[in-house]
Amino acid sequence: MISAVSHSLASALPRVEVRISALHGDSQEQQWLRAVGFFEGQSICVLRRAPFGGPLHVRVGSGGEFAVDMKVAAHIEIDPSPQTESA
C-alpha cells in the first residue's frame, strides 16, 4: 500500500498552477495518468474542487481537462511552489 505524499495534487489550491514532481500509486494508475497527460515536469492547475471530498477538476499543461478522484490526486506529488508565467 502506498501512502499519500505530503505535497500532493489533493492539497493544491484552486487556480494556482503547480508542477508535477512525481507519480506514485500502482503501475496501472501511473500508466493511466501518463496516458492522459500527467507526467513529471508537467504543469497542472486545479480549476474546481467538488464539495464533500469529491473529485478535482484539473487542467494539465497540454490543455486537457479531467476529473481526478481525491485518492488518485493524493498519489500525484507536486512542487508546492506556485509556478509563474513568464511574459
DSSP file (Angstrom, degrees, kcal/mol; ACC not computed):
  #  RESIDUE AA STRUCTURE BP1 BP2  ACC     N-H-->O    O-->H-N    N-H-->O    O-->H-N    TCO  KAPPA ALPHA  PHI   PSI    X-CA   Y-CA   Z-CA
    1    1 A M              0   0    0      0, 0.0     2,-0.5     0, 0.0     0, 0.0   0.000 360.0 360.0 360.0 130.6    0.0    0.0    0.0
    2    2 A I        -     0   0    0      3,-0.0     2,-0.1    22,-0.0    24,-0.1  -0.848 360.0-139.5-100.0 129.5    1.4    3.4   -1.0
    3    3 A S        -     0   0    0     -2,-0.5    22,-0.1     1,-0.1     2,-0.0  -0.420  30.2 -87.6 -84.3 163.2    0.6    6.2    1.4
    4    4 A A        -     0   0    0     -2,-0.1     2,-0.2     1,-0.1    71,-0.2  -0.334  44.5-117.3 -66.3 149.9   -0.3    9.7    0.2
    5    5 A V        -     0   0    0     69,-1.8     3,-0.4     1,-0.1    71,-0.1  -0.536  18.1-118.7 -88.9 157.9    2.5   12.2   -0.4
    6    6 A S  S    S+     0   0    0      1,-0.3     2,-0.7    -2,-0.2    -1,-0.1   0.887 107.9  36.3 -68.0 -40.5    3.0   15.3    1.7
    7    7 A H  S    S+     0   0    0     71,-0.1    71,-3.3    67,-0.0    -1,-0.3  -0.776  87.7 156.5-113.3  86.0    2.6   17.8   -1.2
    8    8 A S  B >   -A   77   0A   0     -2,-0.7     3,-1.8    -3,-0.4     4,-0.4  -0.637  59.5-107.4-109.5 165.7    0.1   16.2   -3.4
    9    9 A L  G >  S+     0   0    0     67,-2.2     3,-1.4    64,-1.0    65,-0.2   0.808 116.3  69.7 -57.9 -29.9   -2.3   17.4   -6.0
   10   10 A A  G 3  S+     0   0    0     63,-0.9    -1,-0.3     1,-0.3    64,-0.1   0.756 102.0  44.6 -60.8 -24.1   -5.1   16.8   -3.4
   11   11 A S  G <  S+     0   0    0     -3,-1.8    -1,-0.3    62,-0.2    -2,-0.2   0.426  86.6 120.0-100.5   0.1   -3.7   19.7   -1.4
   12   12 A A    <   -     0   0    0     -3,-1.4     3,-0.1    -4,-0.4     5,-0.0  -0.361  65.1-119.0 -68.6 143.5   -3.2   22.2   -4.3
   13   13 A L    >   -     0   0    0      1,-0.1     3,-1.3    -2,-0.1    33,-0.5  -0.557  35.3 -97.6 -79.6 145.5   -5.1   25.4   -4.2
   14   14 A P  B 3  S+b   46   0A   0      0, 0.0    33,-0.2     0, 0.0    -1,-0.1  -0.329 104.4  13.6 -61.9 143.8   -7.6   26.2   -6.9
   15   15 A R  T 3  S+     0   0    0     31,-3.3     2,-0.5     1,-0.2    32,-0.1   0.626  96.3 117.5  66.7  17.3   -6.4   28.4   -9.8
   16   16 A V    <   -     0   0    0     -3,-1.3    30,-0.6    30,-0.3     2,-0.4  -0.968  61.9-135.5-114.5 120.0   -2.7   28.1   -8.8
   17   17 A E  E     +C   45   0A   0     -2,-0.5    66,-3.2    66,-0.4     2,-0.3  -0.588  31.1 173.1 -76.7 130.1   -0.5   26.4  -11.4
   18   18 A V  E     -C   44   0A   0     26,-2.8    26,-2.7    -2,-0.4     2,-0.4  -0.773  27.2-118.2-126.9 172.6    1.9   23.8   -9.9
   19   19 A R  E     -CD  43  79A   0     60,-0.6    60,-2.8    62,-0.3     2,-0.4  -0.948  22.4-120.6-119.7 136.9    4.3   21.3  -11.4
   20   20 A I  E     + D   0  78A   0     22,-2.7    21,-3.5    -2,-0.4    58,-0.3  -0.587  28.6 177.3 -73.3 127.8    4.1   17.5  -11.1
   21   21 A S  E     -     0   0A   0     56,-2.7     2,-0.3     1,-0.4    57,-0.2   0.686  63.5  -5.8-104.7 -23.8    7.3   16.2   -9.5
   22   22 A A  E     - D   0  77A   0     55,-1.5    55,-2.2    17,-0.1     2,-0.5  -0.971  54.8-134.8-165.4 152.9    6.4   12.5   -9.2
   23   23 A L  E     + D   0  76A   0     -2,-0.3    53,-0.2    53,-0.2     2,-0.2  -0.962  27.9 178.0-112.3 131.1    3.7   10.0   -9.8
   24   24 A H        +     0   0    0     51,-2.9     2,-0.2    -2,-0.5    51,-0.1  -0.549  32.6  76.1-118.2-175.2    3.0    7.4   -7.1
   25   25 A G  S    S-     0   0    0     -2,-0.2   -22,-0.1   -22,-0.1    -2,-0.0  -0.465  88.1 -31.9 100.4-177.1    0.5    4.6   -6.8
   26   26 A D     >  -     0   0    0     -2,-0.2     4,-2.3     1,-0.1     5,-0.2  -0.220  64.6-103.0 -75.0 169.4    0.3    1.3   -8.6
   27   27 A S  H  > S+     0   0    0      1,-0.2     4,-2.4     2,-0.2     5,-0.1   0.840 119.7  53.1 -65.0 -34.7    1.6    0.8  -12.1
   28   28 A Q  H  > S+     0   0    0      2,-0.2     4,-2.4     1,-0.2    -1,-0.2   0.912 110.1  48.2 -66.1 -41.5   -1.9    0.8  -13.7
   29   29 A E  H  > S+     0   0    0      2,-0.2     4,-2.6     1,-0.2    -2,-0.2   0.935 113.5  47.0 -63.2 -46.5   -2.7    4.1  -12.1
   30   30 A Q  H  X S+     0   0    0     -4,-2.3     4,-2.4     1,-0.2     5,-0.2   0.897 111.2  52.2 -62.6 -40.3    0.6    5.6  -13.2
   31   31 A Q  H  X S+     0   0    0     -4,-2.4     4,-2.1    -5,-0.2    -1,-0.2   0.924 111.3  46.4 -62.4 -45.1    0.1    4.2  -16.7
   32   32 A W  H  X S+     0   0    0     -4,-2.4     4,-1.6     2,-0.2    -2,-0.2   0.931 111.5  51.9 -63.4 -45.6   -3.3    5.8  -17.0
   33   33 A L  H  <>S+     0   0    0     -4,-2.6     5,-3.1     1,-0.2     3,-0.3   0.923 112.2  45.3 -58.5 -45.1   -2.1    9.1  -15.6
   34   34 A R  H ><5S+     0   0    0     -4,-2.4     3,-1.1     1,-0.2    -1,-0.2   0.876 108.1  58.3 -66.0 -36.7    0.7    9.3  -18.1
   35   35 A A  H 3<5S+     0   0    0     -4,-2.1    -1,-0.2     1,-0.3    -2,-0.2   0.813 109.4  44.0 -63.7 -30.6   -1.6    8.3  -21.0
   36   36 A V  T 3<5S-     0   0    0     -4,-1.6    -1,-0.3    -3,-0.3    -2,-0.2   0.360 131.8 -85.9 -99.4   6.3   -3.9   11.3  -20.3
   37   37 A G  T < 5S+     0   0    0     -3,-1.1     2,-0.7    -4,-0.3    25,-0.2   0.564  83.5 130.0 109.5   8.8   -1.0   13.8  -19.9
   38   38 A F      < +     0   0    0     -5,-3.1     2,-0.3    -6,-0.2    -1,-0.3  -0.862  31.3 136.5 -95.7 115.0    0.1   13.6  -16.3
   39   39 A F    >   -     0   0    0     -2,-0.7     3,-2.2     4,-0.1   -19,-0.3  -0.984  60.2 -70.2-153.5 163.2    3.8   13.3  -16.1
   40   40 A E  T 3  S+     0   0    0     -2,-0.3   -19,-0.2     1,-0.3     3,-0.1  -0.261 119.1  20.1 -56.9 134.1    6.8   14.6  -14.2
   41   41 A G  T 3  S+     0   0    0    -21,-3.5    -1,-0.3     1,-0.3     2,-0.2   0.230  92.3 129.9  90.5 -13.6    7.6   18.2  -15.1
   42   42 A Q    <   -     0   0    0     -3,-2.2   -22,-2.7   -22,-0.1    -1,-0.3  -0.525  57.6-126.6 -75.4 137.0    4.1   18.9  -16.4
   43   43 A S  E     -C   19   0A   0    -24,-0.2    18,-2.5    -2,-0.2     2,-0.3  -0.558  31.4-177.6 -79.8 151.7    2.2   21.9  -15.2
   44   44 A I  E     -CE  18  60A   0    -26,-2.7   -26,-2.8    16,-0.2     2,-0.4  -0.994  13.1-161.4-150.9 146.7   -1.2   21.4  -13.8
   45   45 A C  E     -CE  17  59A   0     14,-2.3    14,-2.5    -2,-0.3     2,-0.7  -0.996  18.5-135.1-136.0 129.6   -4.0   23.6  -12.4
   46   46 A V  E     -bE  14  58A   0    -30,-0.6   -31,-3.3   -33,-0.5   -30,-0.3  -0.748  22.8-179.1 -79.8 118.4   -6.9   22.7  -10.2
   47   47 A L  E     -     0   0A   0     10,-3.2     2,-0.3    -2,-0.7    11,-0.2   0.885  63.8  -4.0 -85.3 -43.8   -9.9   24.5  -11.7
   48   48 A R  E     - E   0  57A   0      9,-1.6     9,-2.9   -34,-0.1     2,-0.5  -0.990  56.3-140.9-149.6 154.3  -12.5   23.4   -9.2
   49   49 A R  E     - E   0  56A   0     -2,-0.3     7,-0.2     7,-0.2     5,-0.0  -0.978  24.6-130.8-115.2 127.5  -13.0   21.2   -6.2
   50   50 A A    >>  -     0   0    0      5,-2.2     4,-0.5    -2,-0.5     3,-0.5  -0.485  35.9-102.2 -71.0 147.6  -16.2   19.2   -5.9
   51   51 A P  G >4 S+     0   0    0      0, 0.0     3,-0.9     0, 0.0    -1,-0.1  -0.231  97.6  27.6 -68.1 161.2  -17.8   19.5   -2.4
   52   52 A F  G 34 S-     0   0    0      1,-0.2    -2,-0.0     2,-0.1     0, 0.0   0.812 136.7 -54.0  60.5  36.6  -17.6   16.9    0.3
   53   53 A G  G <4 S+     0   0    0     -3,-0.5    17,-0.4     1,-0.1    -1,-0.2   0.697  95.6 151.4  75.7  19.3  -14.3   15.4   -0.9
   54   54 A G    <<  -     0   0    0     -3,-0.9    -4,-0.2    -4,-0.5    -1,-0.1   0.002  51.5 -57.8 -71.8-174.4  -15.4   14.8   -4.4
   55   55 A P        -     0   0    0      0, 0.0    -5,-2.2     0, 0.0     2,-0.4  -0.123  48.5-117.7 -68.3 162.1  -13.1   14.9   -7.5
   56   56 A L  E     -EF  49  68A   0     12,-2.8    12,-2.9    -7,-0.2     2,-0.7  -0.804  14.4-139.6 -95.9 139.7  -10.9   17.7   -8.6
   57   57 A H  E     +EF  48  67A   0     -9,-2.9   -10,-3.2    -2,-0.4    -9,-1.6  -0.912  37.5 176.5 -96.6 114.9  -11.5   19.3  -12.0
   58   58 A V  E     -EF  46  66A   0      8,-3.0     8,-2.3    -2,-0.7     2,-0.4  -0.833  28.4-149.8-124.1 157.2   -7.9   19.9  -13.3
   59   59 A R  E     -EF  45  65A   0    -14,-2.5   -14,-2.3    -2,-0.3     6,-0.2  -0.997  16.4-148.8-123.6 127.3   -6.2   21.2  -16.5
   60   60 A V  E >   -E   44   0A   0      4,-2.5     3,-2.6    -2,-0.4   -16,-0.2  -0.546  33.2-101.7 -89.3 162.2   -2.8   19.8  -17.5
   61   61 A G  T 3  S+     0   0    0    -18,-2.5   -17,-0.1     1,-0.3    -1,-0.1   0.747 119.9  62.2 -56.5 -27.9   -0.3   22.0  -19.3
   62   62 A S  T 3  S-     0   0    0    -25,-0.2    -1,-0.3   -19,-0.2   -18,-0.1   0.534 121.6-104.2 -78.0  -4.9   -1.1   20.3  -22.7
   63   63 A G  S <  S+     0   0    0     -3,-2.6    -2,-0.1     1,-0.3     2,-0.1   0.244  74.7 136.1 105.5 -12.8   -4.7   21.7  -22.4
   64   64 A G        -     0   0    0    -28,-0.1    -4,-2.5    -5,-0.1     2,-0.4  -0.414  40.0-151.0 -69.8 143.9   -6.6   18.5  -21.4
   65   65 A E  E     +F   59   0A   0     -6,-0.2     2,-0.3    -2,-0.1    -6,-0.2  -0.956  20.9 170.4-118.7 137.6   -9.2   18.8  -18.6
   66   66 A F  E     -F   58   0A   0     -8,-2.3    -8,-3.0    -2,-0.4     2,-0.5  -0.957  36.6-123.5-142.5 155.5  -10.0   15.9  -16.3
   67   67 A A  E     -F   57   0A   0     -2,-0.3     2,-0.5   -10,-0.2   -10,-0.2  -0.923  33.9-164.7 -96.1 126.3  -11.9   15.0  -13.1
   68   68 A V  E     -F   56   0A   0    -12,-2.9   -12,-2.8    -2,-0.5    -2,-0.0  -0.962  18.4-124.6-119.7 122.4   -9.4   13.3  -10.8
   69   69 A D     >  -     0   0    0     -2,-0.5     4,-2.8   -14,-0.2     3,-0.4  -0.307  23.6-121.0 -59.1 144.1  -10.6   11.3   -7.8
   70   70 A M  H  > S+     0   0    0    -17,-0.4     4,-1.7     1,-0.2   -60,-0.2   0.832 112.9  57.0 -60.4 -33.2   -9.1   12.6   -4.5
   71   71 A K  H  4 S+     0   0    0      2,-0.2     4,-0.3     1,-0.2    -1,-0.2   0.894 111.5  42.4 -65.4 -38.4   -7.5    9.2   -3.8
   72   72 A V  H >4 S+     0   0    0     -3,-0.4     3,-1.9     1,-0.2     4,-0.2   0.912 110.8  55.9 -71.2 -43.2   -5.7    9.4   -7.2
   73   73 A A  H >< S+     0   0    0     -4,-2.8     3,-1.4     1,-0.3   -64,-1.0   0.815  98.6  62.5 -58.9 -30.9   -4.8   13.1   -6.6
   74   74 A A  T 3< S+     0   0    0     -4,-1.7   -69,-1.8     1,-0.3    -1,-0.3   0.683 100.6  54.2 -68.3 -17.0   -3.1   12.1   -3.3
   75   75 A H  T <  S+     0   0    0     -3,-1.9   -51,-2.9    -4,-0.3     2,-0.8   0.380  88.0  88.9 -96.7   2.3   -0.7   10.0   -5.4
   76   76 A I  E <   - D   0  23A   0     -3,-1.4   -67,-2.2    -4,-0.2     2,-0.3  -0.874  69.8-152.7-104.0 105.5    0.4   12.9   -7.6
   77   77 A E  E     -AD   8  22A   0    -55,-2.2   -56,-2.7    -2,-0.8   -55,-1.5  -0.595  16.3-170.3 -80.5 134.5    3.3   14.7   -6.0
   78   78 A I  E     - D   0  20A   0    -71,-3.3   -58,-0.2    -2,-0.3   -71,-0.1  -0.852  33.2-108.9-122.7 158.1    3.6   18.3   -6.8
   79   79 A D  E     - D   0  19A   0    -60,-2.8   -60,-0.6    -2,-0.3     4,-0.1  -0.793  32.6-145.6 -77.4 119.3    6.2   21.1   -6.3
   80   80 A P  S    S+     0   0    0      0, 0.0    -1,-0.1     0, 0.0   -72,-0.0   0.621  71.1  97.9 -69.7 -11.0    4.3   23.2   -3.7
   81   81 A S  S    S-     0   0    0    -62,-0.1   -62,-0.3     1,-0.1    -2,-0.1  -0.640  83.3-115.8 -78.3 127.9    5.7   26.5   -5.1
   82   82 A P        -     0   0    0      0, 0.0     2,-0.3     0, 0.0   -64,-0.2  -0.334  27.8-124.6 -60.5 143.6    3.3   28.2   -7.4
   83   83 A Q        -     0   0    0    -66,-3.2     2,-0.4    -4,-0.1   -66,-0.4  -0.701  21.0-146.1 -88.3 141.4    4.5   28.4  -11.0
   84   84 A T        -     0   0    0     -2,-0.3     2,-0.4     0, 0.0   -66,-0.0  -0.869  12.3-124.6-109.9 144.6    4.6   31.9  -12.5
   85   85 A E        -     0   0    0     -2,-0.4     2,-0.3     2,-0.0     0, 0.0  -0.694  23.4-130.7 -86.2 135.8    4.0   32.6  -16.2
   86   86 A S              0   0    0     -2,-0.4    -1,-0.0     1,-0.1     0, 0.0  -0.643 360.0 360.0 -86.3 145.2    6.7   34.4  -18.0
   87   87 A A              0   0    0     -2,-0.3    -1,-0.1     0, 0.0    -2,-0.0   0.468 360.0 360.0 -81.7 360.0    5.7   37.5  -20.1
